[in-house]
Amino acid sequence: MRSFVLVLLLAGSHFFAHAEEIDTLPYTVEHFTDENGLPQNSVKSIAPDNAGFLWLATENGLVRFDGQKFRNFNGADLPLRSSRMAYIYPDAGRKMLFARTAEKEIVRIVNGKAVFWHKHLPVTHDYEYFVYNDTTGTYPVVGLPNTLKNQIAVDQYLIPTGARSYYVITYNSYAYIDNGVQKFSCDFAHNNAWNFFAVGTHLYYLKPDGQFLLLDKHGSIPVNVCGDILQSPAYGTDKNNMELYWNYVAQQLFVYLDGKLYSLREGEDHVLYTQLVLHNFDLHRQDIISIYHDEAHHRLFLGSFTKGMYVITQKQFKPMRSGQGSDEVYYSQVPSGTGGVITPQGFEFDEKGNTKTLPLLRNYFTGDKYSIQTDRQGNHWYKTGNRLLQYNHDFTRMLWERRLHDEITQIYIGDDDRLWIGTRASGLYFLNTDRPNPVPLLFTAAVPDISYFAYQQPDILWVGSGRGLFRIRLGNVKVDTIPGLSGYYIRSIYPAAKDEVWVTTYDKGFFLLKGGRLFQMPMDKMQYLATAHCIVPDDSGYFWITTNKGLFQVARKDLLAYASGESSFVFYLYYGKSRGFYTNEFNGGCQPCALKLANGKLSLPSLDGLVVFRPSSIKAEVPDKGLFIDNLQMDTRRIAGADTIVLPNNYQQLRLEVTTPYFGDPYNLQIFYTLEGEGEDIWLPVERDRSISFSRLHSGNYRLRIRKVSGFGRHNYVDRVLYIAVQTAWYEKMWFRVLVAGFLGLLVFVFMRIRLARSQYKNRMLEMHVSERTRRLEETLEFLQSSERQLHQQALMQQRLIAAITHDIKTPMKFLLLMTGAMKGNDKQHAALYETHYRMYHLIENLIQYMKMQFSANGSSSEMLHLDQLLEEKAGIFRPIAQMRNVEIILRPANGSEPAMVNRQLLGVVVHNLLDNAVKYTTSGTITLETERIGDMAVIRIIDTGIGMHPRLQERINSHMPGKYLIGDNHWPDEHRGLGLLIVIELLQLINGRLKIQPNEGGGTRVSVVLHLVS
């Protein structure tokens, strides 16, 4: 086993004073006290159990430590009279683990929990009886040093070696007992019972002078000591000051000498082998009384009597620094020998980490650390800005230099020994490295901003850039863009096999290109892998992936299983700064991004030093222990843990904690849970405090599945299932449902009865209302019938009146008209008399027609009529009068006009009145009659050159709304309240027409009758 050497520099009572000292220490130190987890600062015993937990005996309870949290078991959890733990011990067969209190009470440790032990043993003389019971003079071993050695008197000291075998030591002898039979006994005088110890079945004694003795049936035999302790000068001069530390439960022995702690083992021929495990740690100053060594992970647990517990872990990684100033930032590198490296800064590190400077390379270094390569001839190629340089094998001479017209981003030498040159904007160049004065030639301009190269047999060059990934077939210079990675910044490329290419990107994680398909690999929980810099394989099938937040180890076969769908998760093992790095931030964007050296080591560049390590020497600390459900609480009340818990229906919250023994980086713990029975199963991560809580669940049965990923490999996880039964509430039981159903049925019945009675009442009220309404309607009908009869009588009287007017007025008026017409001649008085009679006659005629229309049952019927004929007829009536007023009536018929369906009688009254007004208000002028058909409208225009119409009257007529009668309209102008226009407007409403008045351009009025014709 490799030595676990820890160098601890103490300054006064403190471990270290500066951050740089902390970084350079080969271990990490964690100090736990009552301020950060412990219930009390006296850790008197440290013992591991079979589940992987560590148990600590303190003055305030038995404490379980899972690597992250402490759980205390004391009088608040167990029926103990005292919480002061004296020690932890196993049974004689080492199958069970116990702790004893100051009040002689026993607590058993089982399945990760502490339980009160009620067992009482019969009186015997073996180890178990003595360790359970206080007996006078006989003291069983519980470990060394014994804090009670000054308080007890030991007549017999009992050290067991098996389930029924033990040594009994007195002040002057020792004896070996097996199954109650004494096998041998020898005289041996001594003055310190606490210097006896056993390794396996052999009894040893440490003499005051530092000599070890083997005690067997033949007596005492001096034994040789070998190993690391022989390198200590104090062993030759002060070995009489050696002290024993014995963790009896863990069967671990330690020797402390001159500030150094050594483990002690028995070898062949009873030789005791020592191994240095701690250096320059003052156990006395820290008051250390208990020690446990986790040998697999190089971790020490030191229990102090007054200062809590120290956890000291060896750092697995040892970065290298040049020590040549402040520039410890590294990127590209080339191998030197079997285990050394050379960096562009001009530093050469050998296999042991020693550094020397390469003056020529350092003089030409300008800060460009991103690319350096070595060809087959052993010459080195380096780029800086737009310059390309070639050095000989030991960097003592520059062989060649060339400037390009563009910035060189990366250089790379593939298996064909050609040097590939990537530029910022010009594309890809190459040159042959075996020529004395090579000339860079343009290979393709299709790939700018090149960031990484990788050669794959037989003739494929993979090129990464700031714009994606490209595959170049060297035979025909065919450039293929890989879909899915366009626009991504490629950090590195690793062709693992013919059809397996791994690609890392900046901000997008890493990918697998296999079988023509691109697979994105899953992220870690904090997505540190989003900035994956480089993938480096080792010889054991693992990938080491550098990021800005630390280093990840992952099994290649797990990634392939994820890509093929055979696994749903991938386990990443995380290594952070506490494992030995000077910084968590590794570097990428360089060529090469990492080195695999000839001696099997890997060299990874970081922001502070080169991390060089042998992967096979790194012990992967995976969380492979069991999963435990702890601290069940219902509504803040703790309940007993079991595989099945029953909850009342009215509980408010269920809370539980999940624990697993893991002393590595807590980032590697991946614990999820799902509650089956609530629909779709969704896996959720457990909170950082490892608690899971549920608010009220409906009654029923549930299964809480908790899963912990245990390490590498497909389906490598541990499941823990907790069955939860939520009791049925009283209102969910069948009797209550039947009762509710019956009650609802009764409510429905009562409701229907009430509704029926209300409906019947409403029907009666409705019948009464209907009867009352019928009576009123009958009275109204009778009144209307009486009114109809009266109106009919009035209509008959009006018809007789019209007939009387026609006979008694119209006929004499017509006679007078004919008489004055015959007398008019050239006499103006006769002419005026004729005109007056003429107007009176036609006024009476129009009134009679209007009255007939008002009292007619359905008015006059419509007929097909040529409007020009109607106008000619009316013009013929008014021409004599017009001639007397020196007015010419002109008729302009429409060409090809068709007859229109109109009410001849009413339209004739309208035209008569309008033409009469035109003749009346025109002197020595013209009156023009026009007709026009516009779609389904007919327009009759009467245009005169008379005195015109008052603007207020024009506005009133033009703004008249159809359907509104003007008779009785108070807004009609007082000076124009004659019946002629009123009759015209109302008659036009009856025949679906309207009147439009406009001033005539040459004076007078332009009257348009617009008729909407009926088909």
C-alpha positions, 0 to 999 in steps of 0.5 A: 500500500502506498504511504499516506503521508500528510504534512501539517504545518502548525503555527501556534494553535492554528493549522495554517495562516495563509491561503497559499499554505492551504493550497500546497498542503497534501490534504484537506482538514475539516474540523467539526465542533458543536458549532457545526454539527456535533452535539458536544465536543468530546469524541471518545470513540469512533467506530464504523458500522456495517452500513458504512456510517461512523458512530461517535461516543460523546457526552451528549449522545451517540452520534451518527455521521454520514459524511455530510450530516450528524444525527444524534441519538440521546435521551430525547430519542431513546429511553435513557437515564443518561445521554453520556456515552462512555465507549463503543464496543462490539460483541465478542463475535464482532457481529453487533455493535453497541455503546454504553452510557455512564449509567450502564445502559446499553444502546445497540447500533443496527441498520444505521440507527441506535436502539435501546438494548434490553438484553440481560446476560447470565453471569459468566466470565467472558468478555460480553458479560464484563463489558455489559456489567461493572465487576470489581477488578475485571476490566474489558478492553475498549480501546486505547488510550483509556480516558478512565485509566486514572480512575479505575483499579485493574486486577484483571484486564480482558482482551478478546480474540474471538467469540469465546476466546480471550486473554486475561492479564493480571499484574504478574501473568497472562492467560489464554481462555478458549471456550471456557478452558484455559489453554496456557498461562505464563508469568509476566510482570509489568507495571502498565496494563494499557500497553497490552494489545492484540493483533488477531489472536496474538498478544503483544506488549510495548515495553517502557523502552519502546521494545515490542514483545510477543506474548505466547505460551512460550513466554515473551519474545522480542519482535522486530519493527520495520517500515516508515518508523525506522526513518524517524530519528526519534525511533533511535533516541526517543522510542521510549516515548512511543504511545499506543492508539488502539481502535478496538472496534475497527481493529486498528493500531497506531503508534505515535512518536515525535509528532508522527502517527504510524499504523501498525500491522502484523506481518510474517514471522510476527514482524510489526510493519509501520506506515506513516499516516500523519506527520507533524500533527500534535495529538496532545495539543489537539487532545486526540483520544480516538482515531479511525483510519479509512484506508481505502480513501486515505482519510483519518478521523481524529476524535478529541476529548475537548475539540470535537473531531478532525477529518483529514483527507489526503489529496489525490491530485498533486498539481505542478507549478513552475515557481518561476513567477506569477504566470502559472496559467497553462494551456497547450503542452508537448511530452518530454521524455516518458513523463515530462512536459514542455509548455509554450512559456518555456518551462520543462517539467520532469516526471517528478515535477522539477522545473527548468527553463528553456531560454530560446523558447522563453525569449520568443514567448509573447503570451500565446500558449494555445498551440505547440506540436512535435513532428516525427523528427522530434522537432517542435512547432509553435505559433504566436500571432501570425508567426509560425516557428520550428525548433529543434528537439531540445529547443536550443536552435530555431530551424525555420520561421514564417509569417502568414497574412492572417492570424494563426488560431491552431496548429496540429500534426496528424498521423500523416506528419503534415502540419495543419494550420488553422487561421482566423479568416483565411481557412485551412493551410498545410505544410510538409514537416519533413522538408527543409524549407516548407511553404504553407499552402492553402488547402481549403478556404471553406473553414474559417475561425478554426479552433481544433483538429483531430485526424482519423484514419484513413484520410479524414481530418476533423476540424472544429471552429467557432461555427461548428464541426467539419469533416474533411476528406483529404483524398478529394478535399470534400468538406462536410458540415455536421448538422446539429452543431452549426453555430456551436463553438467546438472546444475539442474533438476525440475520435475514439473509434472508426465510427465514434467521435466525441466533441466538446463545445462551449456552453452546449455540453459534449456530444457523440457522433456515431452512425451518422447520428448526433447524440447530446450527452446529459449534463451534471446537476449544476451543468458544469459540463456545459463548458466541457474543454477536453475529453481524455481517455485512460487505459481503464475505459474511463473518460476524464473531462475538464471544465471550468468548474472541476474535473469529471470522470465517466465510464465510456460504456455508460455514455454509449449505453445512454446514446443507444437508449439502454440507460436513462442516466449517466453517473459522473464522478466529480473532483473539485479543488478539495481533491488537490487542485489549486483551482477548479478552473481547467483550461481549454481552447488549445491544441492539444487540450490535454496529454496522455504521457508515455508512462500512463499519466495524464497532464491537464492544463489549468488556470493555476498549474498542470494537473498530472496524475496516474488514473489507475492511482485515483481511487474513485470514491463512489456513493455505493452504500445503502439508502436509509429513510430517517427522521419521519415526522408528521405535523412536526411530530416524530413517528416510528420508521417502518417500511409501511406507515399509516397516516390519518386523513387529517394530517397536514404534512409528512416530512422525512429525511434520506441519508446514505453514508458517503464521505466524498464530495457531496456533489456526487450524490444523486438522489431522486424520488417519485410518489407512485399513486398520483398519476404519472411518475415524475422523478424529482431531485431530493433537496440539498438538506436531503429532506422530502415533504408532502402536503396532504394526500388523498386517502389511498395507498401510495409508494414512495420510491427513493433512488440513489445512483451508486456509481458507474455502470448501467442501472447501478442504483439503489432503490428504497421504497416506503409504503404510505397508507392514508386512512379513509376519512369518515366522510369517505366511508360507505355508510356516510356515502349511503347516508349522504345519498339518502339525504340528497334523495330526500332533498330532491324529493322535498325540492320536487314537491315544493317545486310542484306546489309552486308550479301549481300555484303559478298555474292558478295565478296564471289562469287568473291573469289569463282570465283577467287579460281575456276579459280586458281584451274582450272589452277592448275588442268590443270597443274597437268594433264599436269604433270601427262601426263609427269610422265606417259610418264616418267614411260613408258620410265622407264619401257622400260629402265627396260626392256632394262636393263633386256634384255641388261644387266641382260641377259648377266650378267646371262650368264657370271655368268653361265660361271664363275660358270662352270669355277671356279673349284679350281681356286681362280681367277675364284672363285673371278670372279664368286663371283663378277659376282654373286653380280653384277647380284643380285644387278641389280636384287634388283635394278630392283625390287626396281624400279618396286616397286617405279613405280608400281601403288600399289606395289606388293600384299601380300600373305600367305607365310611360312617365313622358305621357303623364308629363305631356298630359299635365303640361297640356293642362297648364299650357294655356295659363303658362302662355298667359304668363308668357311662360313656355313649357318644354318637355324633354322625354328620355330616349328609349324610356321604358314604362314604369310601374307607378301609381298613376293617380297619386303621381299625377297629383304630385306632378300637377302640384309641382307644375302648378307651383312652377307656373305660379312663380314663373313669369316670362320664362321657361319650365322644363320637364325631364325624365331619367331612368337610373337603375331601379329608380326613375327621376322626374325633374321640373326646372323653372326660371322663376323666382326660386324657393326660399333656402329654409324651405329647400333645407327643410324639404331635403332633410325630411326623413321618410316615414315622418308626416309633415302635417302638424310639424312645428318646424315647418317655416311659418311663411310656407305652411300651404297644403300643396307641398305637404300633400306632395311630400306625403303622397311621395311617401306612399308611392316610395318616392322622395323630393329633392330641391336644388336652385337652378343655375340660371335662376329659379328652382330645380325640383327632382322627384325620385321614385324607387320602382317596384318590379 
